[in-house]
Amino acid sequence: MKNITESPSPFDDLEQMSVQELLTGINQEDAKIHAAVKLVIPKIEKLVDKTLERMRLGGRVFYIGAGTSGRLGVLDASEIPPTFGVSPGIFIGLIAGGDTALRTAVEGAEDNPEQAWKDMEAFQINKTDTVIGIAASGTTPYVIGGIKKAKEAGLLTGCITCNPGSPLALTAEYPIEAVVGPEFVTGSTRLKAGTAQKLILNMISTTLMIKMGRVKGNKMVNMQLTNKKLIERGTRMIADELGLIKEEARILLLQYGSVKKVLDAFKK
């Protein structure tokens, strides 16, 4: 396996660069991410199709990762309920070292190949669930071990990595390998690799939620009304859809609790 994520940066003497040169260099490298992700859309499609089959049977999606990769999984999972109005238990993000690791590195947490499966077992994981391992290097024991155990137990397994032919990609049934090249700062996978992982997570979860009926047209009709901005957005949606004045739309939104419920009631 060629460990591209640890390869030397194409830039050197960074500390001698001006601020403008540093910003331009980072941006220059970031421009490569979109092309790398585009190349793996067919792989993403296969994983999404198989995951959708299981979600329609009541299955959930587990993200497992360590460090930056784990944080990105937890972030994506945590944003699904308010955006699409689903239970917090539909997408579950697990990070090596537990919630403490979201803010502070937990020494050695990612090196235990048994822990991810133990973490998933706490959620009564079953064969309708999907497990997606996230690891830029594709070598993280916590993630590889979790995917291996999930696969043995008959769960659907996928992964997102940025190294070709990694142990993780060889373990998962549906690997996604977005090869973005060496980082601007050598080995700092919070940069291009992390951005690629975030883009792919966005694609997976958003597509799944749309196909599960959580979007109407192009609108988040099931979003939770957790603040004034979202209430205002929901009010505009209803006003536009039903041809109502703003105040009437707001009253209906607060009465029914979601844009979708208002639209469903109006149709009846």
Buried (B, 14 or more C-beta within 10 A) or exposed (E): EEEBBBBEBEBEEEEEBEEEEBEEBBEEBBEBBEEBBEEBEEBBEBBBEBBBEBBEEEBBBBBBBBBBBBBBBBBBBBBBBBBBBBEEEBBBBBBBBEEEBBEEEBEEBBEBBEBBBEBBEEEEBEEBBBBBBBBBBBBBBBBBBBBBBBBEBEBBBBBBBBBBEBBBBEBBBBBBBBBBBBBBBBBBBBBBBBBBBBBBBBBBBBBBBEBBEBBBEEBBBBBBBEEEEBBBBBBBBBBEBBEBEEEBBBBBBEEBEBBBBBBEEEEE
